Amino acid sequence: MTEGITAISIAMAALLVLMATSIPVFVAFMIVNLVAVGLIIGSAGFGMFVNSLFETTTTLSLVTVPLFILMGEILFRSSTVDVVLGAVDRLVGQLRGRQYILSILLAAIFSTLSGAAMGVAAMLGRSLLPSMIKRGYDPALAAGNILAGASLAPLIPPSVLTIIIGTLAGVSISGLLVAGILPGLMLAGLFIAYTMLRIVRNPALAPVEKEPHRTLRWRDVAVSVLELLPFSVIIIMVMGLILAGVATPTEAGAMGVLGAIFVAGVNRRLSLGLLWESLGSTAMISGMILLIMASSKLFSQLLAFSGGATAVTNLVVALDFSPLIMLIILLALPFVLCMFVDQIAIMLIVIPIYLPVIAHLGFDPIWFWMIFLVVITIGGITPPFGYTLFALKGAWTEGRLSTVFSSAWPFVLIFLLGIAIMIALPSIVTFLPSLI
């Protein structure tokens, strides 16, 4: 058992050191894999290396990844973001502190387009945050709302990270996708409730906006609903088909791409140039993800071959802690690591090690991996090293890093409260998957 634990420790340390040098994640995995194959198996193991690459890159479920990415690329490049922003802004109306709510709602909506917390935080930090501050909104609370809303990106489907977890963990991708809906809505509700409570206790945080045209009228509602309708149809096409059980995630992703092309046509932005740029960007991002996952596949095989995975399971059995204590330990490691390392890299390192442990502890796989996804998301907004924090600061050039750090802490605590609720009430995660 000692040899297996040592092998895992050395492999993880080597990966983290290589990633710290800023080389691409897949290159770090490739180097560790090749060295480990040579030391553990010898030249005969390089055939396994090639077979692993081929098997992973031809996995049918991964076809969903480029489809979801392509859907987001088309929507972003077709001015859908501007249309959605205007429509949601009108619907929020004259409510006190409406820009805070707007930032959370927009971040949640844009999360369905990109699935990347850093991208959403940077986009809203560059566009919405300066506008809010000019209107007299509190910079820290505004930045915190954007960070929290952007961090819903991996949870709210369609989510590329969910597909990667489902593929690596051997869990139903459809189940994981719909499992994120209720936790995402619950967390968004907690963010809004916290913000409104802050405003009630300190009205100075939210100025009274003297804009008569902001009074919500039926005409505003009708126009906003019509503008949001094409976008809503895409969400229904993607998640509705999966939840109804009439389409696989891959088929739903293809329908989402068709819906995105339709929306681009409605916005009069559809062109061959737009499609070509979207396809090019999708190919680059998808290729990178496939390379990383192919490298990770062999990494997990090497862990099994060296006895590392079995050693970790035996260690868990020897500890004899309660399931709740073990759950906390299993979640604490990725929480800390995600302050320093990219989410995908953490998943590729941790999931192969955790799989036998989760099976031994008897945790519901969809429930555990959804909470795991929330945890690695929180790591991205936790000071002092959360990378989503630096994405927001990079976009909000006139802001101070200390303001960004202080803005994140209340929402980190709200995320932890949300995790406690999901642990106490597992049905929040498992209810929708049970309907498929």
N, C-alpha and C positions, 0 to 999 in steps of 0.2 A: 504493500500500500504506500509505503514511503517513497518508493521509486516513481510510482504513478503521480503522486502529489508533486514531487520534484519536477517531473516532466511538464506538468501543467503550469507550474510556477515559472519555470524557465521560458516556456513558450509564450505565456502572457507577458512576462517582463520584456522579452525580445520584441514582441509586437508593439508594446507601448513605447519602447525606446525608439524603434524605427519610425513610428507615427509622429513622435515628438520632433523628428528631424524634418517634418513637413513633406516627406515623400508621399506619393499617392497610397491610399489604403491598400489597393489590390497588389501593389508592388511589395509592401511590407508583408502581406500574407504570402506572396509568391516566394520571397526570400526565406521566410521561416519554414514554409512547406518544403522547399527544395533541400535546405540544410537538414531538416528533420528526416526526410525520406532517405537521404544519403547516410545519415548516422544510424537510423533505426532499422531500415529495411535493406539498404544498399541499392545497387543499380537496378535490381529487379523491381524495385518500387516505382520506378519512373513510368512504367506501363500503367500502374494504378493512378498515377498523377494525370496522365493523358485521358484515361477513361473517366476520371472524376470531372475534368473540365468538360468533356463531351456530354456526360450525363446531366450536369447542371444546366448547361446552356441550351439543352434541348428539352428541358422540363416544360410541359405544356402550360402549367399554371402561371409561369412567369411571363407568358404572353400578355397577361393583364397589365403588367408594369408599363410597357411602352404605350399601351392604349390609354391608360389613365393620364400618363404624362402628356401624350399628344392632345388629349381633350383639354387639359389645362393650358397648354401652349396656345391652342387656337383661341380659347376664350380670352386669354390675357391679351393677345395681339389684335383682337377684334373689338376693342373698346368696351367689352362687357363690364369690366371693372368700373369704368366711369358711369355707365348706365345704372349699375347696381348701387353705387355710392349715392347717386342723386335720388333714386327711388326710396332707399332706406332712410335717407335724411328727411325726406318729406313725410314718411310714415311716422317717424318718431315725433314730429310736430314741435310744439312749444314747451314740452316737458322740461322742467328745471333740471339741468345737468344732462340734457339730451345728447350732447357730444360724447360724453362718457359712454352712454349706452350705445351710441352710434359706433364708437370705436370697437366695442366688444362684438356687436352684431356684424360689422364689416369684417373684422378679423375672422370670425367664425365662418362667414360666407366665403371669403377669399381663401380660407383654408381648404374648402372643398375644391377650389380650382388648382391650388399648388401642392397642398399636402406637406409643405415645408415651413416650419415655424420661423426659421431665419429669414426666408423670403418675404413672408407676410409682415414680420416685424420691421424689416428694412423698408418695405413699400409704404406702410402706414407711418413709419417714423420720418420718412422723407416728404410725405404729402399731408396727412391729416394732423399729425402732432404739432407742427409749427402753426397751423391754422387755429388749433384749439388754444394754444398759448397766447396768440394774438388776441383772441376773444376774451381772455381773462381767466381761462381754466388753469387749475393747479398743475404745474408741469409734472410733478412726481406722480400724482394720481392718474393723470392722462397717460404717462409712459407706462405705469403699472397695468392699466387696462389694456393697452396695446400688447404688452408682453404676455399677459394672461390670455387674451383672445387669440393671439398668434399661436400660443402653445396648444390650442385645441386642434391645430392642423393635423397632427398624426392620429387623432382620435376620430374626427368627423370624416366619414367616408365620402368619396373614395380616397383611400390612403395607401400610398405606395409602401410605407413602413409596415402597415398591417399585412400586406401581401407578402413581404419579405419574412416577417415573423411566421406567418402561416406556412410558408414553404419550408423554412428551416426547422420549425417545430413539428411539422407534419399534422397541423391542425386545420380544420375546415376554414378556408379563406372566406367563404360566404358568411359563416358564423362569426368570424372575427370582425368582418366589415360591419355587419349590423349590430354587433355587440358594442361598438363605440358610440352608437347614436344616443342612447339614454345617458350614459356617463358624460358625454359631451354637452348635452342639454342641461344636465344637472349642474355641471361646473359653470357653464355660462350663467345659469340662474343664480348661483352663489356669488359670482363676480358682480352681477348687477345689484343683488341684495346688499352686498358689502358696500358698494359705491353709493347707493341711495342712503344707506345708514350714515355713511360719512358726511353726506351732504346735509342730512337732517340735523346732525350734531354740529356741523360747521357750514352754514349756508355760503360763506365766503369762497368755498371751494368751487362753486358753480355760479357764474354771473347770470343775471337776468338778461337774456338776449332780446333787445328791443327791435324785433323784426316782425311787423304786422303780418307779412305774407307767410310767416311760419305757422300761423294758426291753422290747425289741421281742418281741411274742408273735404267734403265728399268727392269733389273733383280731384283733389290731390290724391286721395285714396285710390280712385279709379285709375288715374294715370300711373301711379306707382305700381299698382297690381298688374296693369298691362305691360309695364316695362320689365317687371320681374317674372312675368309668365314664361317667356322662353327659357330663362335660367331655371325656373322651377320645374319645367318639363324635363330638362336634362337630369336633374336630381331624381325625379320620379322615375324616369326611364332607367337610371342606373340602379338606385337602391330599391325602388319598387319592384322591379323585375327579379332582383335577387331575393328580397323578402317574400315575394309571392311564390318563389320556388320554380319559376318558369324559365329562368336563365342562369347560367353560370356567371361568375365574375368576369370571365373573358368575354362572353357574349354581351353582358351588360356594358362592359367597357367599350365594345365596338358600337353599341347603340349610343353611348355617350359621345363618341367621336362624331357620329352622324348628327347628333343633336347640336354639338358645338359648331359644326359646319353650317347647320341651319341658322343658328343664332348669329353667326358671322354674316350670313346673307341678309338676315333681318336688319342688322346694324349697318348694312351696306359697306362692309369692310372685307367681304370675301373676294379673294383674288388668288391667282396662281403664286404670286410672290409670298403672300401670307402663308399659304399651305406649304410652300417649299421651305421657308424659314422655320415653320413649326416642325416639319419633318426632320430637318437638319438638327435642330436643338434636341428633339426627342431621341434621335439616333445616338447622339453623343452622351446624353444622360443615361439612357437605357444601356448602352454598351458598357459604360463605367460600372453600373450596378451589376450587370451580368458578370463582368470580370471579377468584381469583389466577391460575389456569391459563389462563383466557380472556385475561387481560391479558398473560400471558407469551407466548402464541401470537403476538400481534401484535409483541411485542418481538423475537422470533426472526426474523419476517418482515422487520422493519425492519433488523436486522443484515445479513440477506442482501441487501436492497435497497440499503443504503448501501455494500456491499462490505466490511463489517467482518469477516464470517465468512471470506471469501476471503483477506483480508489476514492474518488469524491463521494460516491454513493455509500461506500463502506464507512467513510468518515462521518457522514450524516447519521448513519445507523448507530455508530459508536457514541456520538454526542448525546443521543436520546433526549433531545429537547422537545418541547411541545410543538405541535404544528404551527401555532401562532408565532412562537419565538423563531422558528426556522423560516417562516414567511418573512419576518422582519429582517433577518440576516440576509436572505436571498435578495430582498429588494434594496437593502442598504448599499450593497456593492455597486450595482449599476447606477444608483443615484449619485454616488461619489465620482465614479469613473466618467459619467456624462458631463461633469463640470470641465473635464479636460479633453475628452475624446469624442469624435463624431458618433451620433446615434447608431448609424449603420455598422460602424466598426465595433461598437460595444455589443450589438446584437449578434454579430458574427462570432465574437469571442465567447460570449457568455452562454448563448442558447445551447450549443452542443454540450457544454458542461452541465447545464441545468436539467436537461431532458430526463436523464435517469433519476435525478433527485426528485423532480416533480412527480414522476411516476411512482416512486417509492412512497412519497408523502401522501399520495392520493388526491392531490388538488385537481379541481376541474381545469382542464387545459385552457379553455377559452377564457375562463374567469381569471386564471393566474396571468396569462400572457397579456390580457387587456390591462390589468393593474401594472404589470411590468412596463407596458408601453407608456402609461401615465407617469410612472416613476422616471423613466429616462427622459421624458419630456420636461419634468420639473428640473432635472439636472441642468438643462439648457438655460434656465432662467435663475439659477441659484448663484448668488455672489460667492466668491469673487471671480470665478472662472467660467461661468455659464456662457457658452458661445452665442446664444440668442441675445444676451445682454449687449455683447459687442457688435452684433449685427444692427441693433437699434441705435447704439451710440454712433456707429459709423455713418448711418443715414441721418441722424439728428446731430449735425456737426456743431451747432451752437450750444448744445446741451453739455452738462458736466457728467462725467462718469459716476461721480458720487451720487448724483440725483437718480441716475438709472439704477444703481445698486439699491438705494433706499426704497425706490418705487417697487422693487420686485418682492421684497420680503413679505408684505402682507398677503400677496397672491400665492407665494410659495406655501404659506400656512393654510390658505384656503384649499390649495391642491391637496395638501396632506389631510385636511378634513374630508375632502372628497374621497380620498383613498380609504380613510377609516370607514366612511359610509358604505363604500363598495365591499369592504371586508365584512362589515356587519350585516349588510343586505346584499348578498350575492346575486339576487334576482334582478337587480338593476343592470347587471352585465349579462346575465344568462337568459333573461325573459325573451327578448327578441330572437336570439338564435334558436330558442326552443320552438319557435313558430315555423321555422323553415322545414 
